[in-house]
C-alpha cells in the first residue's frame, strides 16, 4: 500500500514538473526579477505606507521655504494666537509666529537630532562590535564593561543628568544620545560576529592569512547589517521622542530654536490645552505620524532581511 502511495505521489510530481516545463517553453511563466529584499519590503503594505509618510514629512521639512512664506522665528504682535485660516494654515502662537512654518522648520532639527544621532551611534557601535566580536580578548572585555556601565543607568535619568551637567544645545543633545545609543548596536553586532566567526568561510579566509580587519569588516559585516538597519530605524524614532520629551520639559534644544518638542512645550499650560488646540495638536500629529512611519519601515526591513521568513 505504501509503495502505491509513493508511486502515485511521484507520478503527480512528474505531471506538475511536465506542466511547468510546458509553460516555460511556451513563455507563460513570469520570471521574477529584482532583489528579493526589495520585493518583500514592497509586499509589506505598512512598510510602504510608512516609507511614503516618512518621505513626505522629510521632503516637506527640507523644502519648507517653498511651502510657506513665513519665518518661523519672526514675531508678529498683530497676529497673536489666531486660529487656523487660509493665511495661517495651523494658526499662530502667543507671539504671532506661524505654527505651520514652525512645524516644518522644526522638523529639520528634530529629524536631524533623531536620524543623525542614530546613524552616528550605529557607526560607532558597528565599528567596535564588529572588531571586538571577531577579535575578542581585552578589546572585547573593555568594550563590554563600558557598555554595561552605561546601560546600567536608566536611559531617561542618564539623559537628564547629562543635560543638567553639559547644558542645553543642539550639539550636547546629539552627543548625549550618541553616548547612550551606541551600546545596544554594539552588543547586537558583537552577537552576530560571535556567530559568524565560526562559519566555514571565515575559517577559510583565516587560513589564507588575511588580516583581522579585512575579514571582519569586508567579509563578515555585510552578513550582519540586516538587524543593524532595523535598529537604526527604531533608534531614530526613540531619539525623536526623547528630544520631544526633553524639550517639552524645557531641558532639550534651546527654546529659541524651533523643534517639534519646543513647539509642544506650550502644551504645559492648561488654558492652551483647552482653548488653543492648534498650538499643540498639529505638531503632535506630525510627531506621531513620523514615529509610526519609522517604526513601520523598521518592521518592513526586519521582515525583508530575515531569511527565515518565506516569500
C-alpha positions as CSV (number, residue, x, y, z in Angstrom):
1,X,0.0,0.0,0.0
2,X,2.8,2.3,0.9
3,X,4.6,1.6,-2.4
4,X,1.4,2.5,-4.3
5,X,1.2,5.9,-2.4
6,X,4.9,6.6,-3.3
7,X,4.4,5.8,-7.0
8,X,1.2,7.9,-7.2
9,X,3.0,10.8,-5.4
10,X,5.9,10.6,-7.8
11,X,3.6,10.5,-10.8
12,X,1.7,13.5,-9.6
13,X,5.0,15.4,-9.1
14,X,6.1,14.3,-12.6
15,X,2.9,15.7,-14.1
16,X,3.5,19.0,-12.2
17,X,7.0,19.3,-13.5
18,X,5.9,18.5,-17.0
19,X,3.3,21.2,-16.8
20,X,5.9,23.7,-15.6
21,X,8.2,22.7,-18.4
22,X,5.5,23.2,-20.9
23,X,4.6,26.6,-19.6
24,X,8.2,27.6,-19.5
25,X,8.7,26.6,-23.2
26,X,5.6,28.4,-24.2
27,X,6.8,31.6,-22.3
28,X,3.8,31.6,-20.0
29,X,5.8,31.8,-16.8
30,X,6.6,35.2,-15.3
31,X,10.3,35.4,-14.4
32,X,10.8,37.0,-11.0
33,X,13.4,39.7,-11.3
34,X,14.9,42.2,-8.9
35,X,16.1,41.9,-5.4
36,X,14.3,39.6,-3.0
37,X,14.8,42.1,-0.2
38,X,13.1,44.8,-2.2
39,X,10.2,42.5,-3.2
40,X,9.5,41.5,0.3
41,X,9.7,45.1,1.5
42,X,7.3,46.3,-1.2
43,X,4.8,43.5,-0.4
44,X,4.6,44.8,3.2
45,X,1.8,47.4,2.9
46,X,2.5,49.1,6.3
47,X,6.2,49.4,5.4
48,X,5.4,51.1,2.1
49,X,2.9,53.4,3.8
50,X,5.5,54.2,6.4
51,X,8.1,55.0,3.7
52,X,5.6,57.3,1.9
53,X,4.7,59.2,5.0
54,X,8.4,59.4,6.1
55,X,9.4,60.7,2.6
56,X,6.6,63.3,2.6
57,X,7.4,64.7,6.0
58,X,11.2,64.7,5.3
59,X,10.8,66.5,2.0
60,X,8.3,69.0,3.5
61,X,10.9,69.8,6.1
62,X,13.7,70.1,3.7
63,X,11.8,72.3,1.2
64,X,10.0,74.3,3.9
65,X,10.8,77.7,2.3
66,X,8.9,76.5,-0.8
67,X,5.8,75.5,1.2
68,X,5.4,78.5,3.4
69,X,6.4,82.2,3.1
70,X,6.5,82.8,6.9
71,X,9.6,83.0,9.0
72,X,9.3,80.5,11.9
73,X,11.1,82.9,14.3
74,X,9.5,86.2,13.3
75,X,7.3,87.8,15.9
76,X,4.1,89.5,14.7
77,X,2.2,91.1,17.5
78,X,-0.8,91.9,15.2
79,X,-1.5,88.2,14.7
80,X,-1.3,86.8,18.2
81,X,-2.9,83.4,19.0
82,X,-5.0,83.3,15.8
83,X,-6.9,80.0,14.9
84,X,-6.2,78.3,11.6
85,X,-7.1,80.2,8.5
86,X,-6.2,80.5,4.8
87,X,-3.4,82.8,5.7
88,X,-2.0,80.7,8.6
89,X,-2.9,77.1,8.0
90,X,-2.1,76.0,11.5
91,X,-2.8,79.3,13.2
92,X,-0.3,81.4,15.1
93,X,1.2,81.2,18.6
94,X,1.3,83.6,21.5
95,X,3.8,85.8,19.8
96,X,2.2,85.7,16.4
97,X,4.6,83.2,14.8
98,X,3.2,80.9,12.1
99,X,2.7,77.4,13.6
100,X,2.8,75.7,10.1
101,X,6.2,77.3,9.4
102,X,7.5,76.3,12.8
103,X,6.3,72.7,12.4
104,X,8.1,72.4,9.0
105,X,11.3,74.1,10.1
106,X,11.2,72.3,13.4
107,X,11.1,69.0,11.6
108,X,14.5,69.8,10.2
109,X,16.1,70.0,13.7
110,X,14.1,67.1,15.2
111,X,14.8,64.7,12.3
112,X,18.5,65.8,12.3
113,X,18.7,65.0,16.0
114,X,16.9,61.7,15.7
115,X,18.4,60.4,12.4
116,X,21.8,61.9,12.9
117,X,22.2,60.5,16.4
118,X,21.0,57.1,15.3
119,X,23.5,57.0,12.3
120,X,26.5,58.1,14.4
121,X,25.5,55.7,17.2
122,X,25.2,52.9,14.6
123,X,28.6,53.7,13.1
124,X,30.4,53.7,16.5
125,X,28.6,50.5,17.6
126,X,29.2,48.7,14.3
127,X,32.9,49.5,14.3
128,X,33.5,48.5,17.9
129,X,31.2,45.5,17.8
130,X,32.5,44.2,14.5
131,X,36.1,44.2,15.5
132,X,35.7,43.3,19.2
133,X,33.3,40.5,18.4
134,X,35.7,38.9,15.9
135,X,39.0,39.5,17.7
136,X,37.8,39.1,21.3
137,X,40.4,39.4,24.0
138,X,40.9,42.6,26.0
139,X,39.3,44.8,23.4
140,X,36.0,42.9,23.7
141,X,36.2,42.8,27.5
142,X,36.8,46.6,27.8
143,X,34.0,47.4,25.3
144,X,31.6,45.1,27.1
145,X,32.3,46.5,30.5
146,X,31.9,50.1,29.3
147,X,28.6,49.3,27.6
148,X,27.3,47.5,30.6
149,X,28.2,50.5,32.8
150,X,26.3,52.9,30.5
151,X,23.3,50.6,30.1
152,X,23.1,50.1,33.9
153,X,21.7,53.6,34.3
154,X,18.0,54.2,33.4
155,X,18.2,55.9,30.0
156,X,15.9,58.9,30.8
157,X,17.7,59.5,34.1
158,X,21.1,59.4,32.4
159,X,19.9,61.8,29.7
160,X,18.5,64.2,32.3
161,X,21.7,64.1,34.4
162,X,23.9,64.7,31.4
163,X,21.7,67.6,30.1
164,X,22.0,69.2,33.5
165,X,25.8,68.9,33.5
166,X,26.5,69.7,29.9
167,X,23.8,72.3,29.4
168,X,21.3,72.8,26.6
169,X,22.5,72.9,23.0
170,X,21.8,71.0,19.8
171,X,25.3,69.5,19.8
172,X,25.1,68.5,23.5
173,X,21.7,66.7,22.9
174,X,23.1,64.8,20.0
175,X,26.3,63.9,21.9
176,X,24.2,62.6,24.8
177,X,22.0,60.5,22.6
178,X,25.1,59.1,20.8
179,X,26.8,58.3,24.1
180,X,23.8,56.2,25.3
181,X,22.8,54.8,21.9
182,X,25.9,53.0,20.6
183,X,25.8,50.3,23.3
184,X,22.7,48.5,22.0
185,X,24.0,48.3,18.4
186,X,27.5,47.3,19.7
187,X,26.0,44.3,21.6
188,X,23.8,43.4,18.6
189,X,26.8,43.4,16.1
190,X,29.0,41.6,18.6
191,X,26.5,38.8,18.9
192,X,26.3,38.5,15.1
193,X,30.1,38.4,14.9
194,X,30.4,35.7,17.6
195,X,28.1,33.6,15.5
196,X,29.6,34.3,12.1
197,X,33.2,33.8,13.1
198,X,32.6,30.0,13.4
199,X,31.4,29.7,9.8
200,X,33.4,27.8,7.3
201,X,34.1,30.7,5.0
202,X,35.6,32.7,7.9
203,X,37.9,29.7,8.8
204,X,38.9,29.5,5.1
205,X,39.7,33.3,5.0
206,X,41.7,33.0,8.2
207,X,43.7,30.1,6.7
208,X,44.6,32.3,3.8
209,X,46.3,34.7,6.2
210,X,44.0,37.7,5.7
211,X,44.3,40.3,8.5
212,X,41.5,40.6,11.1
213,X,40.2,43.9,10.0
214,X,39.7,42.8,6.4
215,X,37.9,39.6,7.5
216,X,35.7,41.2,10.0
217,X,34.7,44.4,8.1
218,X,34.7,43.3,4.5
219,X,33.6,39.7,4.6
220,X,31.6,39.3,7.9
221,X,30.0,42.6,8.4
222,X,27.7,42.6,5.3
223,X,26.1,39.4,6.7
224,X,25.1,41.3,9.9
225,X,23.7,44.5,8.5
226,X,20.1,43.4,8.5
227,X,19.5,43.8,12.2
228,X,21.6,47.0,12.2
229,X,19.3,48.7,9.7
230,X,16.3,47.8,11.8
231,X,18.0,49.1,15.0
232,X,18.8,52.4,13.2
233,X,15.1,53.0,12.4
234,X,14.0,52.2,16.0
235,X,16.7,54.4,17.4
236,X,15.6,57.2,15.2
237,X,12.1,57.1,16.5
238,X,13.3,56.7,20.1
239,X,15.6,59.7,19.8
240,X,12.9,61.9,18.3
241,X,10.6,61.1,21.1
242,X,13.3,61.7,23.7
243,X,14.1,65.1,22.1
244,X,10.4,66.0,22.1
245,X,10.1,64.9,25.8
246,X,13.2,66.8,26.9
247,X,12.1,69.9,25.0
248,X,8.6,69.7,26.4
249,X,10.2,69.8,29.9
250,X,12.5,72.7,28.9
251,X,15.7,70.5,29.0
252,X,16.2,69.8,25.3
253,X,17.2,72.1,22.5
254,X,17.2,75.8,23.5
255,X,13.7,77.3,23.1
256,X,14.8,79.9,20.6
257,X,15.4,77.0,18.1
258,X,12.1,75.7,16.6
259,X,11.8,71.9,17.1
260,X,8.8,69.7,17.4
261,X,9.5,69.4,21.2
262,X,9.8,73.1,21.7
263,X,6.6,73.8,19.8
264,X,4.9,71.2,22.0
265,X,6.3,72.9,25.1
266,X,3.3,75.4,25.1
267,X,1.0,72.5,26.0
268,X,2.1,72.7,29.6
269,X,-0.4,75.4,30.0
270,X,-3.9,74.0,30.8
271,X,-5.5,77.1,29.1
272,X,-3.6,76.3,25.9
273,X,-4.8,72.7,26.0
274,X,-8.4,73.7,26.4
275,X,-8.7,76.8,24.2
276,X,-5.8,76.8,21.7
277,X,-5.7,73.3,20.3
278,X,-3.9,74.4,17.1
279,X,-0.7,75.2,19.1
280,X,-0.1,71.6,20.1
281,X,-2.4,69.2,18.1
282,X,-0.7,69.7,14.6
283,X,2.8,69.1,15.9
284,X,1.6,66.2,18.0
285,X,0.1,64.6,14.8
286,X,3.4,65.2,12.9
287,X,5.4,63.5,15.7
288,X,3.0,60.6,15.9
289,X,2.9,60.1,12.1
290,X,6.7,60.3,11.7
291,X,7.5,57.9,14.6
292,X,4.8,55.5,13.4
293,X,6.2,55.6,9.8
294,X,9.8,55.0,11.1
295,X,8.5,52.0,13.1
296,X,6.6,50.6,10.1
297,X,9.8,50.9,8.0
298,X,11.8,49.1,10.7
299,X,9.3,46.3,10.7
300,X,9.4,46.0,7.0
301,X,13.2,46.0,7.0
302,X,13.2,43.3,9.7
303,X,10.9,41.0,7.8
304,X,12.6,41.6,4.4
305,X,16.1,40.9,5.9
306,X,15.0,37.8,7.8
307,X,15.9,34.7,5.8
308,X,13.6,32.6,7.9
309,X,10.5,34.5,6.5
310,X,9.0,32.8,3.5
311,X,8.2,34.8,0.4
